[in-house]
Amino acid sequence: MAVSIRRHRRLRTEPADGVVGNERLTALTGTVLLAGFAVEGFTILSLRGLLTLHIFLGMLLIGPVALKISSTVYRFARYYSGAAPYVRKGPPAPLLRVLGPFTILTSLAVLGTGVMLAVTGPGRGSWLLLHKASFILWFGVMVIHVLAYAWRLPRILLGHPEGAARLRLRGEAVRWLLVGAALLGGLLIALLTIHLATPWDARLGGR
């Protein structure tokens, strides 16, 4: 009983800055990815003319995707390990909890097969088929994910998630630095691999 009382007091008194900060980091990274994938989707409409941009953006998004996966996994790890603010916040809705692993796996599959396509170049391998199949799965999962979370982004980013007055949290600069570092890391990958688009451009141009 004494242990239960102490745990209850800890759940009430431990500050929630960490969980709110994690939520904002995830939302901020998600906003970057939403814009990035929107442009990436636009390039699909005309791959013959925009293939280089398609590959460049795919490589660039590796950084933000890695950051968003890390922040999401961190939240789940903290919740299931019994960290007070995360327990108090609670898990996502059951459907979104089930959908979470599929969101991560399909995102990794799309990016991974895309990287392999760029590295191996045009050929008779199965990477193109796998890339298309994983994209279809990823798109279906992401439609549900975006519909569930996109409407919450302004509230999370611009105000306290519980509806209180606008709150300045510790670590705001750190979160912006993390997103910036993820983008810079992705940009470095994109710049180092942009030459991999040349064989694909030559193939499409020769059709």
Sequence and secondary structure as in RCSB ss.txt:
>XXXX:A:sequence
MAVSIRRHRRLRTEPADGVVGNERLTALTGTVLLAGFAVEGFTILSLRGLLTLHIFLGMLLIGPVALKISSTVYR
FARYYSGAAPYVRKGPPAPLLRVLGPFTILTSLAVLGTGVMLAVTGPGRGSWLLLHKASFILWFGVMVIHVLAYA
WRLPRILLGHPEGAARLRLRGEAVRWLLVGAALLGGLLIALLTIHLATPWDARLGGR
>XXXX:A:secstr
 HHHHHHHHHHHHS  HHHHHHHHHHHHHHHHHHHHHHHHHHHHTTHHHHHHHHHHHHHHTHHHHHHHHHHHHHH
HHHHHTT HHHHHH    HHHHHHHHHHHHHHHHHHHHHHHHHHH SSSSSHHHHHHHHHHHHHHHHHHHHHHHG
GGHHHHHHS TTS S    TTHHHHHHHHHHHHHHHHHHHHHHGGGHHHHHHHHHT 
